[in-house]
Amino acid sequence: MSKKEKQYLLLLIDKLFDGSIKNRDRDKLFNFFLNNQKNKDWPEALDKDKIEASLFTKIKEEIANTPVKIIPLHKRPVFKWVVAASVLLFVSLGVFFANHNSFGGNASQVTVNSVIEIGAEKASLTLEDGSTVALTGNTFQKPNVVNQEGKLVYQSNSQKNKEVSYNYLTVPRGGEYAVVLADGTQVWLNSDSQLKFPVEFPEGERRVVELVYGEAYFDVSPSTQHNGASFIVVSDNQEVEVLGTEFNVKSYKEESVIKTTLVEGKVQINFQENAYSLEPNQQSILNKETHTVTVNNVDVFHDISWKSGQFSFNNKSLSEIMQVLSRWYDFEVDFKNKKVANEQFVGTLGKHEKIEDILENLKELKVLNSYQFDGKKIIIE
């Protein structure tokens, strides 16, 4: 844990207890605890056991003050759902600390054998000559690019070629990867995604990349560092134009919409003859079937949490949730009970939990009656 992370953690804790914390920061704090229970490198100023007890008291206060009846699921440190009759409500304070007796005590570990593995950093790189390099565990290096710790890093070539050549970074189901482009722009690719990008951006021209399919988070190098050249992300028939910002684009082939979520800065969505401007905490939804675009205010945390090791779902059906998980764990799902598929949830799930534990939590919640594995298929009843 870096010094900066420690300071930020202590700041969020102070804000929590003085009541000034915002929902987004509160979610960050609790997700940090959820995913760092085994982290021994805690700030010296933080008594971990003491703060856990204090935070849990805060959790109980929030739950007691919630006007809707809730049934918290706290069986394992996997993901914590809160159910409220027909409305499944997630109280962000109820996402961690499964080991407290107030919520039923410790649960024994359930062992279920399957061939489904947790996702990891893996990808392949298609070079300008058409050859493909597997990046997982590979120390691949060329004069202008090096592969290091789950990230490709390109460097600008002082002797620029007139002809633009392209590389493709392809992340399979069950994988994730990142790349630093030649202009300094950082891109994180989610599972089942492909990015096409130039090895070197032409000087004085628009910097154009293509999200061929899938999901990617962009931290764009400002146009002021590139003689005013804007940055363009093409995805299907949509074009996102930016000057320097952070945003997420989700454009899977099997989904009928393209979602562009702005975190910082400002972007413009160009589609057909129309342009739509986004401000921070706004999301555009392009319907590929009706060819319409809507812009909504959103909590961006739910859309970008995948980049920082969690999946956050806000009023999503179990069918939608399993679709997201299927890409990360690389499995197929078959719902025998369609009613179960439509159950609505809100909650947060750590990306490095076993799929068996996730299913056991749903079973104990009585959301589903049973499940079974058939190779890399999960059958839910």
Residue, then its C-alpha position, 0 to 999 in steps of 0.5 A: m500500500s503506497k503512502k498516497e493510498k494510506q493517506y487517502l484511506l485515512l481521509l475517507i474514514d475521517k469523512l465517514f465518521d464526520g458525516s461528510i462522505k459522499n456515496r461514491d467515496r463511501d463505496k470506495l472505502f467499503n470496497f477497499f476493506l472488502n478486497n483487502q482483508k488479507n492485506k498486512d500493510w495497513p497504515e500505522a495510524l489505523d488500528k484495523d481491528k478497532i476501525e472494523a468494529s467501529l465501522f460495523t457499528k456504523i453499518k448496523e445504525e444505517i440498517a436500523n435507520t433504513p425504512v424498508k425491511i432488509i435481510p442482509l446476506h452475510k455468510r462469506p466475505v464474497f459479496k453482500w446483498v441486501v434484500a427488500a421484499s420485491v425490491l432488492l436494495f443494497v445498502s453500501l454499508g452492508v458490503f463487508f465483514a461477514n464474520h460478525n455474529s450479529f449477522g449469523g456468525n461464521a459459515s463453513q466453507v463449501t467445496v464444489n469442484s468445477v473447471i471454471e477458473i477466476g479471470a486473470e491478466k492475459a491477452s494476445l497482440t497482433l502485430e502490423d505484419g499479421s503475426t500474433v504474440a501471446l502476452t501472458g507470462n511473455t517478456f515480449q519486447k520490440p524497439n517501441v513496445v515492451n510487455q510488463e506486468g499485465k500492461l503493454v507500453y508503447q513509446s513514441n518513435s522520434q523517427k516517425n514513419k509516414e505510413v501508419s501501422y496498426n496493432y490489435l490487442t485482444v483480451p479473451r473471455g476470462g482475461e483483462y489487460a492494459v496498454v499505454l499508447a504511443d501518445g501516453t493514453q492509458v487503456w484498460l480492456n475488460s474481458d472479451s474485448q479487442l482494441k485496434f490502435p496505431v503503433e505511432f500516431p500521425e503528427g498533427e492529425r486526430r488520434v484515432v483508435e477503434l474499440v472493435y468490441g467489448e469494454a475499455y476504460f480510457d485515460v486520455s493524454p491531453s490534446t495540449q500535449h499533442n498540438g491540439a490533436s483530439f482523441i477519437v474512439v470509434s465503436d461500431n457506428q459511434e464516435v467519441e471525441v475527446l480533448g483529454t479525459e477519463f471515460n468508459v465505453k461498453s460495446y459488446k457484440e451480443e448487447s443491443v446498446i453502446k454505453t459511454t460513461l464520462v468520469e472526468g473532463k468532457v466528451q462528445i458522442n457523434f452518431q450519424e448526423n447528431a452530436y451529444s455532449l457529456e459532462p462528468n457523471q453522465q452516460s450516453i446509451l446508443n441503441k443499435e436497433t432503434h438508432t437512438v441516443t439517450v443521455n442520463n445522470v449516473d453513479v459512474f462507480h457501477d460502470i467503472s468498478w471492473k477496472s479496480g477489482q470489483f463488479s458493482f451492480n445497480n438494479k440488475s437482473l440475475s441474468e444480466i449479472m451472470q452475463v457479466l460474470s460469464r465473461w470474467y470466469d469464461f462460462e456459459v449459463d443456462f437458466k431452467n427457471k426464468k423467474v430466477a433469471n429476472e430477480q433484481f439485485v444491487g450489490t458489489l462483488g470482488k473479482h477474485e472470488k470463486i464462482e462456487d462461493i458466489l452461487e452458494n450465497l445465492k442458494e442460501l439467499k434462496v434466490l435459486n433452488s439449485y445449480q450444477f456444473d456441466g464442464k464450463k456451463i452452469i445450469i441454474e434452477 
